[in-house]
Amino acid sequence: MLKIDHIHKAFGDNQVLKGVSLEVDKGDVVCIIGPSGSGKTTLLRCINFLESADQGTMQFNDKTLDLHKVTKEEIREVRFHTGFVFQNYNLFRNKTALENVTEGLIIARGMAKDKAEKIGRETLDKVGLSGRYDYYPKQLSGGQQQRVGIARAIAANPEVIFFDEPTSALDPELIDEVLAVMKQLAREGTTMVVVTHEMSFAHDVANKVIFMEHGSIVEQGTPEELFCHAREERTKQFLRRITHGQNL
């Protein structure tokens, strides 16, 4: 479904991605873990063209794209079939929850307003916000705002959704409500690529876990392989530190 080959990305002299490759099959939940600064977010942003890669190719469905020479039409086509959930929600502050969900459907996809609003209400219901259609972001908690962001991503029925540390900006007591929505999406077979520090989610929900550091993939495998039988010493060190005290 999605195959990335040898993505390179530098900011000045800082080589952020050093030839990263990965494959995502339909129905996969791929969790990307690693220390801050390892290139995880940049990888997602390059895949969805929020950053321009310096080198690399992407196969998406039956098309192969040169990530450095991709056209506006190719970018539009990929984004039409994908969703993106940001760390800091990226909601329109002057629009209601429902308007935040429907804006892309109406403006970018040319959908009729009444149809978009029907889909918007259905997706907000799905993420537990049926009573919050007319609330503005400032009237919502961080967890509720992130759930609006997830509703916005799933409203267009994408083939894959990218999540960039979706709980990192939340207070600890709000994290579970967002993870619960993501777990439900996984149970429904939604294809997801998730950058996360939530090791329990990666352990319990993912079918593939990728550990990155210094712009490269150190190790990847099933949750069982990485969390219980990691081969690389650096993977073991990272997991010992970040899972200390957690019940995995």
C-alpha positions as CSV (number, residue, x, y, z in Angstrom):
1,M,0.0,0.0,0.0
2,L,2.7,2.5,1.0
3,K,6.4,1.9,0.6
4,I,9.1,4.5,1.3
5,D,12.7,4.0,0.0
6,H,15.7,5.8,1.2
7,I,14.4,9.2,2.4
8,H,17.0,11.8,3.1
9,K,16.4,15.2,4.6
10,A,18.8,17.8,5.9
11,F,18.3,21.2,7.5
12,G,21.5,23.0,6.7
13,D,24.3,20.7,7.9
14,N,22.0,18.7,10.1
15,Q,21.2,15.4,8.5
16,V,17.8,14.6,10.0
17,L,16.9,11.6,7.9
18,K,19.6,9.3,6.5
19,G,18.1,6.9,4.0
20,V,15.0,5.7,5.9
21,S,12.9,3.0,4.3
22,L,9.6,1.4,5.5
23,E,6.6,-0.4,4.2
24,V,3.0,-0.1,5.4
25,D,0.4,-2.7,4.4
26,K,-3.4,-2.2,4.5
27,G,-4.7,-2.5,8.0
28,D,-1.2,-2.0,9.6
29,V,-0.8,0.0,12.8
30,V,2.9,1.0,12.6
31,C,4.3,2.8,15.6
32,I,7.5,4.8,15.3
33,I,9.4,5.3,18.6
34,G,12.7,6.8,19.5
35,P,14.3,9.6,21.4
36,S,13.5,13.3,20.7
37,G,15.5,14.5,17.6
38,S,15.6,11.1,16.0
39,G,13.8,12.2,12.9
40,K,10.4,10.6,13.6
41,T,8.3,13.7,13.0
42,T,10.3,14.8,10.0
43,L,9.8,11.4,8.4
44,L,6.0,11.8,8.7
45,R,6.1,15.3,7.4
46,C,8.2,14.3,4.4
47,I,5.7,11.4,3.6
48,N,2.8,13.9,3.6
49,F,4.8,16.7,1.9
50,L,4.7,19.1,4.8
51,E,8.5,19.0,4.4
52,S,10.3,18.5,1.1
53,A,12.6,15.5,1.1
54,D,16.1,15.9,-0.4
55,Q,16.0,12.3,-1.8
56,G,13.9,9.2,-1.9
57,T,10.9,7.6,-3.5
58,M,7.4,6.7,-2.3
59,Q,5.1,4.0,-3.8
60,F,1.6,4.8,-2.8
61,N,-1.0,2.3,-4.2
62,D,0.2,1.8,-7.8
63,K,2.2,5.1,-8.2
64,T,5.8,5.7,-7.6
65,L,6.8,9.3,-6.7
66,D,10.2,11.0,-6.6
67,L,9.9,12.8,-3.3
68,H,12.4,15.5,-4.3
69,K,10.7,16.3,-7.6
70,V,7.0,15.6,-6.7
71,T,4.5,17.8,-8.5
72,K,1.6,19.7,-6.9
73,E,-0.8,17.4,-8.6
74,E,0.9,14.3,-7.1
75,I,0.9,16.0,-3.6
76,R,-2.8,16.7,-3.9
77,E,-3.5,13.1,-4.9
78,V,-1.6,11.7,-1.9
79,R,-3.2,14.1,0.5
80,F,-6.6,13.3,-1.0
81,H,-6.2,9.7,0.3
82,T,-4.4,10.3,3.6
83,G,-5.1,12.1,6.9
84,F,-2.8,13.8,9.3
85,V,-3.3,14.4,13.1
86,F,-0.9,17.0,14.5
87,Q,0.8,17.3,17.9
88,N,-0.9,20.6,18.6
89,Y,-4.3,20.0,17.1
90,N,-4.0,22.7,14.3
91,L,-7.6,23.7,14.6
92,F,-9.1,26.9,13.3
93,R,-9.7,28.9,16.4
94,N,-12.5,30.9,14.9
95,K,-14.5,27.9,13.8
96,T,-16.6,25.4,15.7
97,A,-15.8,21.7,16.1
98,L,-18.2,20.9,13.3
99,E,-16.8,23.6,11.0
100,N,-13.2,22.4,11.7
101,V,-14.3,18.9,10.5
102,T,-16.3,20.1,7.4
103,E,-13.9,22.8,6.2
104,G,-11.7,20.4,4.3
105,L,-14.6,18.5,2.9
106,I,-16.3,21.6,1.5
107,I,-13.3,23.6,0.4
108,A,-10.8,21.0,-0.7
109,R,-13.1,18.3,-1.9
110,G,-16.1,20.4,-3.2
111,M,-18.6,18.5,-1.1
112,A,-22.1,20.0,-0.6
113,K,-22.4,21.6,2.8
114,D,-25.3,19.5,4.0
115,K,-23.5,16.3,3.1
116,A,-20.3,17.5,4.8
117,E,-22.2,18.5,7.9
118,K,-23.8,15.0,8.1
119,I,-20.4,13.4,7.8
120,G,-19.0,15.9,10.3
121,R,-21.6,15.1,12.9
122,E,-21.1,11.4,12.4
123,T,-17.4,11.6,12.9
124,L,-17.6,13.8,15.9
125,D,-20.1,11.3,17.4
126,K,-17.6,8.5,16.6
127,V,-14.9,10.3,18.7
128,G,-17.3,11.0,21.6
129,L,-18.1,14.6,20.9
130,S,-21.8,14.4,20.0
131,G,-22.6,17.3,22.3
132,R,-19.8,19.5,21.2
133,Y,-20.7,20.3,17.5
134,D,-21.0,24.1,18.1
135,Y,-18.1,24.5,20.6
136,Y,-15.1,26.5,19.7
137,P,-11.6,25.2,20.4
138,K,-11.2,27.5,23.4
139,Q,-14.3,25.9,25.0
140,L,-12.8,22.4,24.6
141,S,-10.2,20.6,26.7
142,G,-6.9,19.5,25.0
143,G,-8.2,16.0,24.7
144,Q,-11.4,17.1,23.1
145,Q,-9.5,19.3,20.7
146,Q,-7.3,16.4,19.6
147,R,-10.4,14.3,19.1
148,V,-11.8,17.0,16.8
149,G,-8.4,16.7,14.9
150,I,-8.9,12.9,14.6
151,A,-12.5,13.4,13.5
152,R,-11.2,15.8,10.8
153,A,-8.7,13.2,9.7
154,I,-11.2,10.4,9.4
155,A,-14.0,12.4,7.9
156,A,-12.5,12.1,4.4
157,N,-12.3,8.3,4.8
158,P,-8.5,8.2,4.1
159,E,-6.6,5.1,3.2
160,V,-4.0,5.8,5.9
161,I,-3.8,8.2,8.8
162,F,-0.5,9.7,10.1
163,F,-0.4,10.6,13.8
164,D,2.4,12.9,14.9
165,E,2.7,12.3,18.7
166,P,-1.0,13.0,19.1
167,T,-0.9,12.9,23.0
168,S,2.3,14.8,23.5
169,A,0.6,18.2,24.2
170,L,-2.0,16.7,26.6
171,D,-2.1,16.6,30.3
172,P,-1.7,13.0,31.6
173,E,-5.4,12.6,32.6
174,L,-6.5,13.5,29.0
175,I,-4.2,11.0,27.2
176,D,-6.4,8.0,27.7
177,E,-9.4,9.5,26.0
178,V,-7.4,10.1,22.8
179,L,-5.7,6.7,22.9
180,A,-9.2,5.1,23.3
181,V,-10.3,6.6,20.0
182,M,-7.1,5.5,18.3
183,K,-7.5,2.0,19.6
184,Q,-11.1,1.8,18.3
185,L,-9.8,2.9,14.9
186,A,-7.2,0.2,15.0
187,R,-9.9,-2.4,15.9
188,E,-11.9,-1.3,12.8
189,G,-8.9,-1.9,10.6
190,T,-7.8,1.7,10.0
191,T,-4.3,1.8,8.5
192,M,-2.2,4.1,10.8
193,V,1.3,5.3,11.1
194,V,1.9,6.7,14.6
195,V,4.8,8.6,16.0
196,T,4.4,8.1,19.8
197,H,6.0,8.0,23.2
198,E,3.1,5.9,24.5
199,M,4.9,2.6,24.8
200,S,1.8,0.7,26.1
201,F,-0.1,1.8,22.9
202,A,2.8,0.6,20.7
203,H,3.0,-2.7,22.7
204,D,-0.8,-3.4,22.7
205,V,-2.1,-2.0,19.4
206,A,0.7,-1.9,16.8
207,N,1.5,-4.9,14.6
208,K,4.9,-3.3,13.7
209,V,7.2,-1.1,15.8
210,I,10.1,0.9,14.4
211,F,12.8,2.3,16.6
212,M,14.7,5.3,15.2
213,E,17.7,7.2,16.3
214,H,19.9,9.8,14.7
215,G,17.9,9.8,11.5
216,S,18.1,6.1,10.9
217,I,16.0,3.0,11.7
218,V,17.9,1.0,14.3
219,E,15.5,-1.9,14.5
220,Q,12.0,-2.9,13.6
221,G,9.7,-5.8,14.1
222,T,6.6,-6.9,15.9
223,P,5.9,-5.5,19.4
224,E,6.9,-8.9,20.8
225,E,10.2,-8.8,19.0
226,L,11.1,-5.3,20.0
227,F,9.8,-5.1,23.5
228,C,10.7,-8.7,24.6
229,H,13.5,-9.8,22.3
230,A,15.2,-6.7,20.9
231,R,18.5,-7.5,19.1
232,E,20.2,-4.2,19.2
233,E,21.7,-3.0,22.5
234,R,20.6,0.6,21.8
235,T,17.0,-0.5,21.4
236,K,17.3,-2.3,24.7
237,Q,18.7,0.7,26.5
238,F,16.0,3.0,25.1
239,L,13.2,0.6,26.1
240,R,14.6,0.0,29.6
241,R,14.7,3.8,30.2
242,I,11.3,4.7,28.7
243,T,9.3,1.7,30.0
244,H,10.7,1.9,33.5
245,G,7.8,1.4,35.9
246,Q,5.3,0.7,33.1
247,N,3.4,-2.6,33.0
248,L,4.0,-3.9,29.4
